[in-house]
Amino acid sequence: MTTYNDELSQYITAQFAAEDEVLQQVREAIPLRGLPAINIKPEEGHFLQFLARANGAIKALEIGTLGGYSGIWIARGLVAGGRLITLEMEPAHAAVAREHFDAAGVSGQVEVMEGDAHELLPMLSGEAPFDFVFIDAEKSGYGAYFDWALENTRVGGIIAAHNAFQSGHIVGESSDESADLMRVFNQRVAEEPRVLSTIYPGGDGMVIAVKR
Ligand SMILES: C[S@@+](CC[C@H](N)C(=O)[O-])C[C@H]1O[C@@H](n2cnc3c(N)ncnc32)[C@H](O)[C@@H]1O
């Protein structure tokens, strides 16, 4: 039996999800600029771009910008005239991300909002409905972020949430706190009747939900 593994992940990346020079530079710059290297992988970024494009997304929201790596992938998936709002609580991360959006030529489409997403999201309800929401911030907030996304995404819109696997700790007996939080989150999404959902198994796993 074939099992999804790093070698197959690398195969997908090489065949379908190769970075261009800008994305590679941005990914490599993140730790060099003193930010944690906790961005998504190229394979996951390409998948987000694919989802945004397949969905015809015009209005997208990201929770957790870091250095803008995932934001560039998403922005490039939006249809012409599309816009991404990305939320980041660390001003230093937001500053690096703005530079990277500039370098990628997407700063006209991307707005970085600084602050705690829990405080920013209620203000963004006025911009709803969104076509696409990507959640990639602190795990304890995922439930609240998903609830907000469910209310503020159009029917047919997509909600994606990163780290569904928690480096594999999601299965087995691990007592890792983040894994416990993700188990609860994954179950909550799986049981939510207002969405059709699954986990994309690339990278660290991505919960994906389409609003019914
Ligand atoms: C995993 S990183 C995001 C990675 C990014 N999506 C990528 O793949 O390139 C998580 C980011 O969320 C930010 N963050 C954490 N909690 C937050 C909150 N409550 N509101 C806004 N941003 C938050 C962190 O500062 C960090 O930059």
The ligand as an ORCA input file, in Angstrom:
! r2SCAN-3c Opt
* xyz 0 1
  C       2.121     30.353     11.547
  S       2.408     32.044     11.413
  C       1.633     32.447      9.879
  C       2.370     31.927      8.683
  C       1.882     32.469      7.365
  N       0.466     32.210      7.207
  C       2.643     31.804      6.238
  O       2.450     30.602      6.027
  O       3.451     32.478      5.578
  C       1.291     32.718     12.577
  C       1.268     34.225     12.632
  O       0.076     34.608     13.317
  C       0.353     35.681     14.135
  N      -0.655     35.692     15.210
  C      -0.735     34.851     16.281
  N      -1.823     35.121     17.011
  C      -2.441     36.162     16.397
  C      -3.614     36.903     16.670
  N      -4.395     36.636     17.747
  N      -3.961     37.899     15.828
  C      -3.208     38.182     14.731
  N      -2.091     37.504     14.422
  C      -1.709     36.509     15.230
  C       1.784     35.445     14.629
  O       2.394     36.634     15.070
  C       2.431     34.838     13.390
  O       3.051     35.823     12.610
*
